[in-house]
Amino acid sequence: MTLAASPDAPAIPLGGPRLPQERRLTTAIPGPRSQELLARKAATVAAGVGHTAPIAAVAAGGGVIVDADDNSLIDLGSGIAVTTVGNAHPAVVQAVQEQVAQFTHTCFMISPYESYVAVCEALARVTPGDHAKKSALFNSGAEAVENAIKIARKHTGRPAVVAFDHGYHGRTNLTMALTAKSMPYKAGFGPFAPEVYRAPVSYPFRDGLSGADAAARAISVMEKQIGADALAAVIIEPIQGEGGFIVPADGFLPAIAAWCRQNGVVFIADEIQTGFARTGAMFASELFGVVPDLITTAKGLAGGMPLAAVTGRAEIMDATHTGGLGGTYGGNPVACAAALAAIDAYENEGLIARAREVGDILFSRLQGLGDPRIGDVRGRGAMVAAEFVDPATGDPDAATAGALARACIAQGVIVLTCGTHGNVLRFLPPLTIPDPLLHEAMDVLAAALAALPAQEA
Ligand code: PLZ
């Protein structure tokens, strides 16, 4: 019954860098075997679980994802910023295989094991700041964010939390409350967790404010509408991800962090999307000169295995009573083994420099399009986006961004959209993507954009 078992199935090549690094279309997208899976999906998977690229993936590595019809698509999404070290990275594969054969699970709260501790040691080393740090491990980004808020509340004894316009922090109840965008994340899913407040962010393309002015505007909201005495934590993505790859103006983040420090408010950087070499630094906080009190990580942390962490100042992390943090699977040994291999790759395979190279190519190619429908090209390192606008009014143009993404996918280039208005195309390729594939993907995008009728908006 599996796709691979079908008699006419192509032999599935191994993933990882061994896959031929090429865009190859053997059928229309989706091909017949992908359509077969999508029909089964529609019949049995809850309608709420959508998908962006309508293919049945069977292997991935380098810069491609291969489907069940033997199409090879260029991957500019990394499974939403997860496979930064490359899909099925050989060291990750080996670490997982070795660990899974030893033991799959004990529950760290029952019988501890070394790899969990080693991941926490590595996180203390690679995260910003040279203060004493501790960590706790979880399964998903949302779970890490929930726990960061729990820890900040326990440490401060205060209830309120501030998140920002365009912020995204997850789909659990507390993290839905922290997330700004209603559709598709929140609509109909309330009531939401209380004591969550929203402040305006710095969005230079839209607000034209300096970092200092944008920070003053946010601080005024925090002081006047909440009061520092009630505020446990401020949580912010140093570069907002789902909200549109919004890079704050210089000085914004340091001013918010300084205000937090002066007022005993825990400053939490949500680096779940920006972390681990993606932005051309190990963490995006470094690009803006901020040292967060707590930092949440997931996605790139374990090279494709589900693992998340809260890392921060030891005195804050230790505020919680023993037994106050945990979960059955948090810091699963197989995921921890993968994380140790992935972190080693970030530190020793030149991936930070590679993120800058990839970003330079994306930036120059996108800017070189010179299309008036692209209002802004922005990002850092290999986290780059183009914001689509109506050239006449500057209003967000989600129709063009969406049509372009669909056209690229149909041509074998997987691109994702984002943005509160859905009008941003984002590029997050695995850092193992070869340059020629990156250029080919940009050629496909340029042709698709040129072919889009202006009226499709
Ligand atoms: N914080 C900054 O980017 C996850 C979500 C996609 P989880 N972003 C992708 C979707 O539609 O669900 C994310 C993030 C930031 C938190 C999260 C949540 O991480 O691992 O998806 O729970």
Boltz pocket constraint, residues with backbone or C-beta under 6 A from the ligand:
constraints:
  - pocket:
      binder: B
      contacts: [[A, 80], [A, 139], [A, 140], [A, 141], [A, 142], [A, 143], [A, 145], [A, 168], [A, 169], [A, 170], [A, 171], [A, 237], [A, 241], [A, 242], [A, 270], [A, 271], [A, 272], [A, 273], [A, 274], [A, 298], [A, 299]]
      max_distance: 6.0
